[in-house]
């Protein structure tokens, strides 16, 4: 009887501890993903500063010029609709994010950071992302077959290899909303990077 009671208590402890352990693992992966996103953002910021010095106007990887976009959206609100949940003053969700997981149709507006078929962190099966050539506004005359300027520029920033998501169905994607204007009235482009495991929770936004 004592043995049976002990087994019963162990079963109860296992049943109550499993969800907590699962959540701890999930939180750890989210934290790791955000760390990797911060690395991408820091390198993109350095790239922006270097191109500002060399080219007279800063741009992000994948942009031919500061006033050209990367990805399928042309304005900030469209990108924010993809990744930001909107709540009312009472805390009620009134407009949920559109791009919430890797298979969402809204993923087609997003471009893979290191390419959908990169060896270390390829996109998961069923992910609905832009083809690798969608970040090219015009023809890329210096790119190897099947590669784009954006992918090559990100790879240059990470010479030891790409960084990736710790999630099984994760993969880093980005968009750039073009800058505009000129002279003292110029507005810088805005970079959005997200993990397709859960873009609405795991993303970073950078505007110099």
N, C-alpha and C positions, 0 to 999 in steps of 0.2 A: 504493500500500500504506500509506504514512504517513497519507494522508487517511482510509483505511478504519479504521486503528487509532484515529485521532483521533475519528472518528464513533462507534466502539465504546466508547471511554472516556467520551464525552459521554453516550451512552445509559445506561451503567452508573451514572454520577453522577446522572443524572436519575431513574433507577429507585430509587436508594438515598435520594436527597434528598426525593422526593415524600412518603413517609410522615412524615418528620420535619417538613416544612413543614405538612402537614395537621394533625399533632398540635399544632404551634405555634399554628395558627389556631384549633383547638378550645380550647386552653388560654386563648387570648386572649378568646374569646367567653365562656368560663366565668367568667373574672375580671371581664369587663364586666357579666355578669349579676349576679354577687355584689355588685358596686358598686351596681347599681340596686336590688337587694334591700335593701342597707344604707340607701339613701335612703328606701325605703318604711318600713323599721323605725324610722328616726329620726323621721319624720313621725308615724307611729303612736304612738310614745312621747310626742311633744309633745301629740298629740290626747288621749292618756290622761291626762296631767297637767292639761290644761286642763279636761277634763270632771270630773276629781276635784275641782277647785276650784269649778266652776260647779254641779255636780250632787251633790256630796258623796261620790261614789264613781267612780273612774276606769273607763272602758270604752274599747273599740277601735272603729274605724269598722265600721259594720254592726250593732253591738249596740244594741238598744233600752235595755237595762240591763246592768250588769256581770255579772249572773247568768243571762244568756241567751246561747245559742251562736250561732255563724254557721257554716253548713255542716252536713254530715251526720253528724258524729261527736259523741258526747256525753262522751267521756273522752279523756284524753291518750294512753293506750296504743293506742287505735284509730288515732289520727293518727300516732303513732310507727311503728306497724306499716306504715303507708303509705309512710313516707319513710326509715326507718332500717334498714340491714342489720345483722343480729345475728351476731356471731362467737363461737366458743368460745375457751377459753384457748389453744388451739393455732393460732388464726388461721383456722380453718375456718368458712366461711359456713354457718350452721345455720338461719337464718331470713331469707331475702332480703326486701327491701322490696317492697310490693305495687304501689305507684304509681311505675312506672319510666319511663313515656313518655306522651306526650299522648293516645294512643288507649286507654289502659288503662281498664277498666270502673270501677276504683277512683277515677277522676277525677270521677265523678258526685257525690262527697261534697264536692268543692272548688268554691268560688265565685270567679268572675273578679274581680280587683281593680277594673278600670275598665270592666267589662262585656264580654260575649262579642262584642259587635258594635261596640266603640269604633273610631272611624275610623282612628286611628294604628296601633293594635296589636290587630287583631281576633284572635279565637281561630282556629287553623288548621283547615282542613277535616278532618273526622274526629275532632276532639278531643271527648272524652266528658266534658263538664263539667256542673255544675249549671246550670239555667236562671237567668237573672239575678234572678228573684224568689225564689229559694230561701233567700236570706239574710234574708228578711223573716219574722219570727215572727208578726207581726200585719199588718193592712192598713196601707199607707203612704198616709196621707191627704194628704200634702203633696208627693208625688212626681209628676212628669210621667208620662204613660202610658208603660209599658214600662221605667221606671227604678225603682231601689230606693234606700232611704236609704243603704245601704252604698256603692254606686257614687257617689252624690252627695257623701258625706262624703269619700271618697278624692279626688274631683275638687277639692273645696274645699282639700285639703291640697296639691294640685299645680295652682295656677291657670294656669301656663304650658303645661299639657298633661300627659297621662299619660306615665309612663316605661314602657319595654317591654323585652322580651328581644331580644338580638342574634341569636338563633337563628331560622332560618326557621320552625321548628315550635314556637317558644317562646311563652309567654304566662304572665303572672303570676297566680297564684291564691292563695287564702288560706282559712283556717278559724280560728275562735276557739272554744276550749274555755271554757265559762262559768266565771266565778268562783263562789264559794259562801261560805256562812257570813255572820256579821255581827259588828259590833263589833271587838274585839281579835282575834277568831278568824277574821276574814274572809280569804279567799284570792283573790288577783287572778286575772283571766282570763289565758289564755295564747294568744298570737297565733302562727300558723304561716303563713309565706308561702313559696311555691315557684315555680320555673320548670318548666313542664310538659315542657320538652325532656328533663329528667332530674331529677325531683323529689328522688330519693334522694341526688343529689350537689349539687344547687343549691337550697338552702333556708335560711331563717333562722327562728329561734325566739326569741320575746320574751315574757318574763314580768317585769313590774315588781316 
